[in-house]
Amino acid sequence: MVREFSVVIEKDEDGYFVASVPSLRGCHTQAKSLYFLMKRVREAIELCLNAEETTSNEFIGVQRVAVNV
């Protein structure tokens, strides 16, 4: 069975790409390149699926918000 998951990808201050899967609590990984990040996130998803159930949340999107500090 093939399942699809939404993955949020960010780049941290050290230049690493960081991926997280909102529907799998604690499912995240990082890599120096997008190519390796996608390989690692597939592995992380498989591990998380074996460890716990997914939530019923539907991923809607990411919104950028500006605040004065």
C-alpha positions in Angstrom: 0.0 0.0 0.0 1.3 3.5 -0.9 0.6 6.4 1.4 1.4 10.0 0.9 2.5 12.5 3.5 3.0 16.3 3.5 6.5 17.3 4.5 7.6 20.7 5.7 11.1 21.6 4.6 13.2 24.4 6.1 16.8 25.5 6.0 18.5 26.2 9.3 21.2 28.8 10.1 24.0 26.2 9.5 22.7 25.5 6.0 21.1 22.1 6.8 17.7 21.2 5.3 15.3 20.1 8.0 12.1 18.1 7.2 9.2 17.4 9.5 6.0 15.5 8.9 3.1 17.2 10.6 0.8 14.1 10.7 3.5 12.0 12.4 4.4 13.3 15.8 8.1 13.5 16.3 8.9 12.6 12.7 11.7 14.8 11.4 15.2 14.6 9.9 18.0 16.7 8.4 20.6 16.6 5.7 23.1 18.9 3.9 21.3 18.5 0.5 17.7 18.1 -0.6 18.5 14.8 -2.4 19.7 13.2 0.9 16.9 14.9 2.9 14.3 13.2 0.8 16.0 9.8 1.2 16.2 10.3 4.9 12.6 11.6 5.3 11.3 8.4 3.6 13.2 6.3 6.1 12.0 8.5 9.0 8.4 8.1 7.9 8.7 4.3 7.7 10.2 4.2 11.2 7.5 6.5 12.6 4.7 4.4 11.0 6.1 1.3 12.7 6.2 3.2 16.0 2.9 5.0 16.3 -0.4 5.9 14.6 -0.9 8.9 12.4 -3.1 11.8 13.5 -6.3 12.7 11.6 -5.1 16.2 10.9 -5.2 17.4 7.4 -2.2 19.5 6.3 -3.5 22.8 4.9 -0.3 24.8 4.4 2.3 27.1 5.8 1.6 30.8 6.3 4.3 33.5 6.8 3.5 36.0 9.6 5.4 39.3 10.2 5.6 40.8 13.7 7.4 43.8 15.1 10.0 43.0 17.8 
